[in-house]
Amino acid sequence: MNKHGMHHGSCCTLSHDCGCCHGFRRFYTEEEKREHLERYLESLKKEIKGVEEHLKVM
């Protein structure tokens, strides 16, 4: 695992996020790493929004 929390040897960390390893790819471009982190950031923002909505109801 590298400093960004992504496994260099796993195909799943960038596209599937399922935790399994099919071995299709071993290395990712900087652009692919950036795109993965941007998708991850958007996912976190949506998670925060959902948590805030649930807190308002409580």
C-alpha positions in Angstrom: 0.0 0.0 0.0 1.4 3.4 -0.9 1.1 6.7 1.1 -2.3 7.4 -0.6 -3.8 4.2 0.7 -3.9 2.5 -2.7 -2.5 -0.9 -3.5 -0.2 -0.9 -6.6 -1.0 -4.5 -7.3 -4.8 -4.5 -7.0 -7.1 -3.6 -9.8 -10.0 -3.1 -7.4 -8.7 -0.1 -5.5 -9.0 2.3 -8.4 -12.2 1.1 -10.1 -14.1 -1.5 -8.1 -13.2 -0.9 -4.5 -14.3 -4.5 -3.7 -11.1 -5.5 -1.9 -10.4 -8.5 -4.2 -7.4 -8.7 -6.6 -7.8 -9.9 -10.1 -4.3 -9.0 -11.2 -5.2 -7.2 -14.4 -3.1 -4.2 -13.6 -0.1 -3.5 -11.4 0.7 0.2 -12.0 -1.5 3.2 -12.4 -0.8 6.6 -14.0 -0.8 9.7 -11.9 -3.9 10.8 -13.8 -5.7 7.6 -12.7 -4.6 8.0 -9.1 -5.9 11.6 -9.2 -9.3 10.5 -10.7 -9.6 7.9 -8.0 -9.0 10.4 -5.2 -11.4 12.9 -6.8 -14.2 10.2 -6.9 -13.3 9.2 -3.3 -13.6 12.8 -2.2 -17.1 13.2 -3.8 -18.1 10.0 -2.1 -17.0 11.3 1.2 -18.9 14.6 0.7 -22.1 12.6 -0.1 -21.5 10.5 3.1 -21.2 13.7 5.2 -24.4 15.1 3.6 -26.2 11.9 4.5 -25.0 11.9 8.1 -26.0 15.6 8.5 -29.5 14.8 7.2 -29.8 11.9 9.7 -28.7 14.1 12.5 -31.3 16.7 11.7 -34.0 14.0 12.1 -32.8 12.8 15.4 
